[in-house]
Amino acid sequence: MVRIDKKATRLYVLDTNVLIHDPAALYQFDEHEVVIPMTVLEELDKHKNGIREIARTARQVSRTLSELTANVDLDQIRDGIPIPRLSGPEGCLRLLCYAHLAPLEPLEDTPDNRLLAETCRLRDERPDASVILVTKDINLRVKAAALGVPVEDYLTDRAFDDSDAMTDGARLYPDAGHDGSGLWESLSVDVKVERQDRKVVYRLAGDMPREWHLGMLVSDSDNGASFEAIVREVGPKHAHLELLTNYRHGSSVWGVHAHDSRQNFTLNLLMDDDIDLVTIAGSAGTGKTFMTLAAAFQQTLDTKRFERIVFTRAPISMSEDIGFLPGTEEEKMSPWMGAFHDNMDNLLRDEQDGSSTWNQDATRQLLGSRVQIRAPGFMRGRTLNDTFLIIDEAQNFTPKQLKSLITRAGRNTKIVCLGNVGQIDTPYLTANTCGMAAVVQHFRDWPHAGHVTLKSVERSRLALAGEELL
């Protein structure tokens, strides 16, 4: 039976899915005690074999536990293993093992039910402490509530609170005017206008809005805006804004024009040499993939800034089942590449007769040498130089998985993450905990990143109605 210090007030019992979701979860409970039952250790052992992401994560958790228990004796393991923290008091790790565990009647003998039984017994043995089960399994939380066991979701990994929405990357000021004069008056700031390398820069001095951040859009309207600028530098008493290129009329990207302010901002981020990471959110049909591919073709085939385009997305199985499909890696990925091929067809369509050049041998050969479709599970260990990397369906990646892709960036590489946090299919991920939300939050103040949430649906009135009504 585990011996627990009587001074403890909170004992957090961690489910396996918490450790798989965040291998660093052991360090996220401050000075409180973390309890790992034997059932969880057995499940980690079952998951550790293989090349899947869940196997890699299980091995990482096992290594962490091995490091924590490496230099402690049996008495220390029984009394609690210190969990070092950068600041504040240390936490404590306890391994829970019962020689004779009575099952909960009339529940079946399953890992979840054994975990409940272990938690209930620990609760009964420690009436002086708060025993809390932490799990990301909704059904297990319902079971625990029915048994009167205090239970919580794992919230530490959330990029945003439930009351907040992911930043949309834009601030609208209807009274700004075509030169921003109305905005400067409303903000009560001093302005100096300069020209730098064919760019118009506004240098502001005064009290800046607290919601401003690097790489965001400042505009006077979503539709037909006459003033559009990106925040290049911002502090409590100063800011630098740079006017955007107008891609509505005249200028275009691979023949693509913007229809509103947010789309114009998106094309500016995609074409900006100073922006290395772009995140584009929005519902289906807002043009995320279409504009991104247009910018990729422009900078790869025309201006030759990049040597290749790499397109990847998250198959829901995260590449576990990809080996069962016939053909090459690209052929195996084809079931998930419908959006890519649809947008490719539209971009290559001949405006003269409406036919597509996608099937022409010369076009296919050219694109085949420059465009690569890759499975995310096979990207580990690679270094991508001179590459325009497009990560589609980024909301279905965990923060750890998206980190493994972003850290593939080498010399002269631009990464674009596309996603819709309203369409998450990966278990245990939410709009607050998915990889896309984490990237937007953590890169918010990095000067070489930009984010925008697209609003207007471009597909059809039926698609727009479906987005609003369903």
N, C-alpha and C positions, 0 to 999 in steps of 0.2 A: 504494500500500500504506500502511496506517495506521502511524504511528510512535507507539510506546508507551513511556513512561518506564520505564526498567529497574528503578526502585525499586518499581514497583507489584507487589503480591502477589496481588490478586484482581481479576479482570475479569468483571463480570456482563453477559452478553449477554441483552437483554430481548426477549421475543417480543411480537408485536403485541397479543395478548390481555391481557398484563399492563398495558400502557398504556391499553387500552380499559377494563379493569376498574378501574384506579386511575390517573387522569391525573396524580396527584402521585407516582407511583412513582419518578420520577427522583431525588426528594429523600430516598428511604428507605434508601439504601445507605451512609450515614455517609460516611467518608472514602475509600471504595473507588471504583473506576472503573466507570462505566456505559457499555456499548457498545451502540449502536443500528445494526444493519446496514442496508444499502440496501434489502434485501427488506422490512424493517419499515416504512421510510419510504414505499415504494411501496404497501404495503397500507393504510397510513393515508390516503394520497392517494385510494385507491379508495373508502374508507369515508366521506370527508368530505362528500359531497353528499347532500342530503335533509333531512328533518325528523325522522327517527328518532332515538332516544336515542343509538345507536351513532355516528350522523353528528355529533351535537352534541359527543360526547366526543372523536371523532377531531379535530374542529376545535379543541377546547380543547387537546389534546396538541400540535397543530401550532402554535398560538399560543405555547405554552410553549417549544417548540423555537426558534421565531422570536425570542422575547425573549432566549433564552440566546445565540443566534448573531448578534444584531443589531449589537453593538459590538465584534466581534472580527474580526481579519484572517485571511487564508488560513493563515498560519503557525500562529496560535493554534488554528484549527480542526484542523489536522493534529496539533498537539502536545497538544491536549486543552483543552476548554472548562471553565472553573471553574463548579462548581455551588454557589452560596452556601447556607450553612446558618446557622441561628440561633445555634448554639453548636458548638464543636469545629472541627476542620480541614475545609476545603472538600473536596467531592467533585470528580469530574472526568467530563465527558461526552466520549465519542469516537464519531465517525461512521465506520462501517466500510464501505469501498467497494473491491471488487476488480475490476480491469479484466477479468481473465480468470479465471473461477471454474470449476474442473473439477467436473462433477457427480459425485455419489456413485453409483457403480455397485453394483447394477443398479436404483437407485431412480429413479422418474419425476421429471421436472422440475416440481415443485410448490413453492409458497411455503415450506411446512414443510421440504421436503428441501433447498431452497436455503439456508434458515436453518441447517440442520444442516451443510451444506457450508461455509458461512461460519464457523461456530463451530469445525468441525474444522480448517480452515486456520489460523484464529487460534490454536488450541491448538498446532498443529505449529510455528508461527512463534514462539510464546512458551513454550518448555518451562520457563522459569524462573518462570512465573506460573501461578496457578490460574485457568483459564478456566471459568466456570460459566454454563450456559444456564439462564435463568429463564423458565418457562412455566407456564400454568395448563391446558394441553392434556395430558391424561393419555396419549393415544396418542403424542404427540411425546416425552413423557418416557420412554416405553417404548422408542421408537426410539433416543433418545439413549443410554439405558443399554445397548442392544444394540451401539452403535458405540463404547462406552467413553468417551462424553462426560459429564463431571460435569453433572448436571442437578438443579434444585430447583424446587419449587412456590413461588409467591409467597405468603409467610406474613405479611408486615407488616400486612396489613389484617385479621388475625384478631382478633376481639373477645375470644376465649377460647382457651386452650390445649386441645389434644386431650384432655388428662387431666381437664379440667374440664367440667362441664355448665353450661348457662345457668342462672343463678340462678332458683329457682322463686318467689322473693318471699315465702317463708314460713319460719318457724322454729317447731317444735312442742316444747312442754315438758309432758309428760304429768302432771307433778306440780304444775302451776301452781295448780289449784283454781279455784273459781268467781270468786274475787276476786283471783287472782294471788298470794296469800300464799305458796304453795309456790314460785313462781318467784322471789320476792324473797329467800326464804331460801336457795335454791340458788345464787343469784347473789351473795349477801352484800351487798345494797345497801340503802340507806335509802330509804323511800318516803313521799311526801306526796300525799294524794288531794285534788283540787280539782274544783269544778264551774264550768264556763265556758260560757255560752250553751247551757245544757241538755246539755252534754257533760261526761263524767267523764274527768279527766286525771290520770295518774299521773306524778309528777315523781320520777325516780330519781337517786340520788347514790351514786357508787362506781365500781368498775371494770366497764365495760360490755363485753359480748361483742364480739369483733372482727368477727364476721360480720354484726352488725346494720347496717342502712343505712336511709336515709330511705324512707318509703313502703312498708315491708314489714309482713307480718302476723306477729304473735306470738300463738300460740294454744296451748291445751292438748291439742287433738285435731283430726284432719281431719274426723271425724264426731261430731256431737253435742257440739261444744265448748261449754263453759260460760264460758270466758274467751277473748275475742277482742279484740285491740287493734292499732292501727296506730302505727308509729314515726313521730312527727312531728318529733322533733329528737333527735340523738344525737351524742355526743362521747366521748372516752376516759374521762371521769369523770362523765358525766351523760347522761340521756335523758328524753324526754317521750313517754309513750304515751297514746293516746286510745281509749277504748272504742268499739267499732263498734256501729252500729244493727243490731238483730236482724231480718233479713228472712225468718227461717224461719217464724215464726208471727205473726199479727197484721198487721204492716207488710208491704207488698209493693210491687213496682215494676211498674206496668201489669198487675197481677194475677199477677205471677211471684214465686214464693217460692224461697229458696235451699234446697238439699238437704244441703249440707255446709259446712264452715268456709270452704273456698276460694271456693265460690260466693257465700257471704255477704260475703266480703271483696271479691269482684269487684263485686257490686252496690253496696257502699259506695264503692268507687273511682269507679264510673260515676256515682253520684249526688252525689259530693262536689264542691261548688263551688270548693274550693281546689285540686283536682287538674285540671290542664289537659291532661295527657298520660297515657293509660292504655295499657299493653301487656298483652295477654292471650294466653298461649300454651297449647297443649293439643292433644291428639289429636282426631281427628274425633269429633263427638258429645258433646263435653263441655259444650256450651251457650254457646260463645263468642259466636256471632252472635245467638242467641236472647236472651240477657240484655242484650247491647248494644243491640239494637233496642228492647227493652222500656224500657230507660233513656232511649233517644233519644225514643221516643213520649211517655213521662211528662214529660220536660223540655221538649218542643216543643209538644205538643198540650194538656197539662194545666197545667203550671206556667208555660208561656210564657217559660222562661228563654232558649231559642233560637228563632230564626225559621224555621230550616230544617234538614233532615237531608240531608247529602250522602254518598252511598255510592259507593265506588270500590274496585276490586280490580285485581290485576295479571293481565291476559290474558297468557298465556305469550309471545305475540308482542310484548308491550309496545306495542300499538296500531298496529304496522306494517300489519297486515292488516285493520284495522277498517273502512277505507274501502271495501272490496270488499263489505261487507254492506249490504243495502238499508235505507232508513228513516232515522229521526232518530238522534241520538247515543245516546239511551236504547234504541232498538230495536236498534242495532248492538251495544250492550253486553249485550243480553238473553241470548245464549248462555252468558255467564259469570256470570249473575245467578241461577242456579237456587237457590243457598243463600239468597239474599236473599228470593226469592219464597216459598220453602218456609217460612221462619221468619215472614214477614209473614202467610201464611195461618194458621199456628198461633196467632199472637198475636191475630188478629182472629176466631178461631173462637168462635162462640156456645156457651157452656157449657150452655145450656138444651137445644138440640136437636142440637148437634154440627156444625151447618152453619157455613160461613164467610161473613162479611160482606164479604169482599174484592171480590166481584163486584157489590155494591150500588153504585149510581151515586153516592149521597151520600158513601159511604166512599171510593170511588175518587177522587172530585173533591177531597175534603178532603186525602187523602194526596198526590194529584198536585200540589197547590199547596205542600206542605211537604217532600215527599221528592223528591230529585233523584238520578239515577244518572248518574255522570260517568266518562268514560274518563280514566285517569291521564295519558295523553299530551297531553290538552288542558287540563290544570290549570296548566301553566306560565304564570307572569305574573299569575295571579289573586290576589286578596286576599279571604279568606273571613271575613266578620264575622258575629257572632251565629249561628254554625254549629256543629252537631254533626257532625263529619267522621269517618266510619268507613272505615278502610283495611283491606280484607280480603285474605287471602293475602299478608301483609306479608313472609313469608319468601322470596317470589319477587322482591322488589325488591333492587337493590343499595343499599348505603349512600348513594350519591350520588342515586339515584332517590327513596329515602325522604326524604332531606333536602329535595329539591325540593318534596315534598308537605307536609312538616311546616312548612316556612317559608312556606306559604300562609296560615298562621293569622293572623287579624287580631284585632280587638276581640271579646271575649267568645266565643271559639271553643274547643271541646274536641275533642281528637283521640284516637281509639281505634284502636290497631293490633292486628289479630287475625292469628294465624298458628300454624303447626305446623312447626318446623324439621326434623321428620322427613319432611316431604313437600315437598321443594324440587325444582322442575322447571326452573329457569333454569340454563343452562350456566355452569360455572365457579363457581357459588355452593355453599357448604357451610354446615353448621350454625354454623361459626365465623366465616364471612365474609359471611353474608347481612345485609341491611339491618336485619332485626328484632333480630338479635344485637347489632349495633352500637348501635341505639337503646337497648336495655336496658342495655348497658354504660355508655354515655356519659351517660344520664340517671339512673343509679343513685343519685347523691347530690344530685339536684335536688329541692328540697322540694315542687315542684308536679307530680311524676310518681310513678306507682305501677305495679308489675308483679306479675303473679300467673300461675302455671302451674297450670291445672286438671288434675285427675287422674281423676275419676270420669266414665265414659261414660254418658250419659243416654239414648241412642237405644234400644238393645235389648240383650238378652244376646248376640245374634248379632254385633252391632257390637263389643261388648266382647270377645268371643272372637276376632274377627278382628283387633282391635288387639293382643291379647296373643299370638296364635298365628302370625300371618303376618308 
